[in-house]
């Protein structure tokens, strides 16, 4: 039994070293969180599988195709919630354990960089990137729409209204600036 655990340990070390070599070759000497990204991919796979299992357990029939309005509202809601969670100054306390404040980057938004090493840095990169976060939010919205369609439409509708209001605020600001010139 001791021999078997030693062999397993040696196998794990070989896999880790092969992964490290691949990471060094991939990044050409620049810092790149390949290991952290691999962990995030595994975590995302588990998250997606959990939603799939919940849908399967509830025996929810899958639609032939999504309704166009649902797609539009989910896209607007994902965009707005992704920006709010990853860039919003008001949500910076949620990101603070994983990020470092850099500067204000727009109306009610901040620019941050990941801090620390390992999992902390990977989470910091994820939570400060609206594109990265949107993948997780889309999965959440899709699973929620299958399990709780009415509640999900209410939430995505509300976030879509917020996205439209933000666009109107920016449009208004542009008009005021243009007329002031």
C-alpha positions as CSV (number, residue, x, y, z in Angstrom):
1,X,0.0,0.0,0.0
2,X,2.9,2.4,0.8
3,X,4.4,1.5,-2.6
4,X,1.1,2.3,-4.3
5,X,0.8,5.7,-2.7
6,X,4.4,6.5,-3.6
7,X,3.7,5.6,-7.2
8,X,0.6,7.8,-7.2
9,X,2.6,10.7,-5.7
10,X,5.3,10.3,-8.3
11,X,2.6,10.3,-11.0
12,X,1.1,13.5,-9.7
13,X,4.5,15.1,-9.6
14,X,5.1,14.2,-13.2
15,X,1.8,15.6,-14.3
16,X,2.5,18.9,-12.4
17,X,5.9,19.2,-13.9
18,X,4.6,18.5,-17.4
19,X,1.9,21.2,-16.8
20,X,4.6,23.7,-15.5
21,X,6.7,23.0,-18.6
22,X,3.7,23.6,-20.9
23,X,2.9,26.8,-19.0
24,X,6.4,28.1,-19.3
25,X,6.5,27.3,-23.1
26,X,3.1,28.8,-23.6
27,X,3.8,32.1,-21.8
28,X,7.3,32.8,-23.3
29,X,8.6,34.0,-20.0
30,X,5.7,36.5,-19.3
31,X,3.5,36.1,-16.3
32,X,0.4,34.1,-17.2
33,X,-1.8,32.3,-14.8
34,X,-2.2,29.1,-16.9
35,X,-2.7,26.9,-13.8
36,X,-5.2,29.3,-12.3
37,X,-7.1,29.4,-15.6
38,X,-7.2,25.6,-15.8
39,X,-8.6,25.7,-12.3
40,X,-11.2,28.2,-13.4
41,X,-12.2,26.0,-16.3
42,X,-12.6,23.1,-14.0
43,X,-14.7,25.2,-11.6
44,X,-16.8,26.5,-14.5
45,X,-17.4,22.9,-15.7
46,X,-18.5,21.9,-12.2
47,X,-20.8,25.0,-12.0
48,X,-22.3,24.2,-15.4
49,X,-22.8,20.5,-14.5
50,X,-24.6,21.6,-11.3
51,X,-27.0,23.7,-13.2
52,X,-27.5,20.8,-15.7
53,X,-28.1,18.4,-12.8
54,X,-30.7,20.7,-11.2
55,X,-32.5,21.0,-14.5
56,X,-32.5,17.3,-15.1
57,X,-33.6,16.5,-11.5
58,X,-36.6,18.9,-12.0
59,X,-37.3,17.2,-15.3
60,X,-37.7,20.6,-17.0
61,X,-38.3,20.2,-20.7
62,X,-35.8,22.1,-22.9
63,X,-37.3,24.5,-25.4
64,X,-36.9,24.0,-29.1
65,X,-35.2,27.4,-29.3
66,X,-35.0,30.4,-27.0
67,X,-37.5,33.2,-27.4
68,X,-35.9,36.2,-29.2
69,X,-37.1,38.6,-26.5
70,X,-35.6,36.4,-23.7
71,X,-32.3,36.3,-25.6
72,X,-32.3,40.1,-25.9
73,X,-33.2,40.7,-22.3
74,X,-30.7,38.1,-21.1
75,X,-28.0,39.7,-23.1
76,X,-28.7,43.2,-21.8
77,X,-29.0,41.9,-18.3
78,X,-25.8,39.9,-18.5
79,X,-24.0,43.0,-19.9
80,X,-25.3,45.3,-17.2
81,X,-24.8,42.9,-14.3
82,X,-21.3,42.0,-15.6
83,X,-20.3,45.6,-15.6
84,X,-21.8,46.3,-12.3
85,X,-20.1,43.4,-10.6
86,X,-16.7,43.7,-12.3
87,X,-16.3,47.4,-12.6
88,X,-18.9,49.2,-10.4
89,X,-17.4,51.4,-7.7
90,X,-20.3,50.5,-5.4
91,X,-19.4,46.8,-5.7
92,X,-15.7,47.3,-5.2
93,X,-15.9,45.9,-1.6
94,X,-16.9,42.6,-3.0
95,X,-13.8,42.5,-5.2
96,X,-11.4,44.1,-2.7
97,X,-10.1,40.8,-1.2
98,X,-8.9,39.8,-4.7
99,X,-8.1,43.1,-6.5
100,X,-6.1,46.3,-6.1
101,X,-7.7,49.6,-7.0
102,X,-5.9,51.4,-9.9
103,X,-8.1,54.4,-10.8
104,X,-11.5,55.6,-11.7
105,X,-12.3,54.5,-15.2
106,X,-15.6,56.1,-16.0
107,X,-18.9,57.1,-14.5
108,X,-19.3,55.0,-11.3
109,X,-16.7,52.5,-12.6
110,X,-13.2,51.7,-11.4
111,X,-10.1,49.9,-12.9
112,X,-8.6,47.2,-10.7
113,X,-5.9,44.6,-11.1
114,X,-5.7,41.2,-9.6
115,X,-3.6,40.9,-6.5
116,X,-1.8,38.0,-4.7
117,X,-0.9,34.7,-6.2
118,X,-2.6,31.4,-7.0
119,X,-6.4,31.2,-6.4
120,X,-6.6,34.8,-5.1
121,X,-5.1,36.2,-8.3
122,X,-7.2,34.0,-10.6
123,X,-10.4,35.1,-8.7
124,X,-9.2,38.7,-8.9
125,X,-8.8,38.4,-12.7
126,X,-12.2,36.8,-13.0
127,X,-14.1,39.3,-10.9
128,X,-12.6,42.4,-12.5
129,X,-13.2,41.3,-16.1
130,X,-16.7,41.8,-17.4
131,X,-16.1,39.4,-20.3
132,X,-14.9,36.7,-18.0
133,X,-17.7,37.2,-15.5
134,X,-20.3,37.2,-18.3
135,X,-19.7,33.6,-19.1
136,X,-20.7,32.7,-15.6
137,X,-23.6,35.0,-15.6
138,X,-24.9,33.6,-18.9
139,X,-24.8,30.1,-17.4
140,X,-26.6,31.4,-14.3
141,X,-29.3,33.1,-16.4
142,X,-29.8,30.1,-18.7
143,X,-30.2,27.7,-15.8
144,X,-32.4,30.1,-13.9
145,X,-34.6,30.6,-16.9
146,X,-35.1,26.9,-17.2
147,X,-35.9,26.4,-13.5
148,X,-37.7,29.7,-12.7
149,X,-38.8,31.3,-16.0
150,X,-41.1,34.0,-14.6
151,X,-38.7,35.2,-11.9
152,X,-35.8,35.2,-14.3
153,X,-37.7,37.2,-16.9
154,X,-38.5,39.7,-14.1
155,X,-34.9,40.0,-13.1
156,X,-33.5,40.2,-16.7
157,X,-36.2,42.7,-17.5
158,X,-35.2,44.9,-14.6
159,X,-31.5,44.7,-15.5
160,X,-32.3,45.4,-19.1
161,X,-34.2,48.6,-18.1
162,X,-31.0,49.6,-16.1
163,X,-28.9,48.9,-19.2
164,X,-31.2,51.1,-21.3
165,X,-31.3,53.8,-18.7
166,X,-27.4,53.8,-18.6
167,X,-27.3,54.1,-22.4
168,X,-29.7,57.1,-22.2
169,X,-27.6,58.7,-19.5
170,X,-24.5,58.4,-21.8
171,X,-26.5,59.7,-24.8
172,X,-27.7,62.6,-22.8
173,X,-24.2,63.5,-21.6
174,X,-22.9,63.3,-25.2
175,X,-25.7,65.7,-26.4
176,X,-25.0,68.1,-23.6
177,X,-21.2,68.1,-24.3
178,X,-21.8,68.5,-28.1
179,X,-24.2,71.4,-27.5
180,X,-21.7,73.0,-25.1
181,X,-18.9,73.1,-27.7
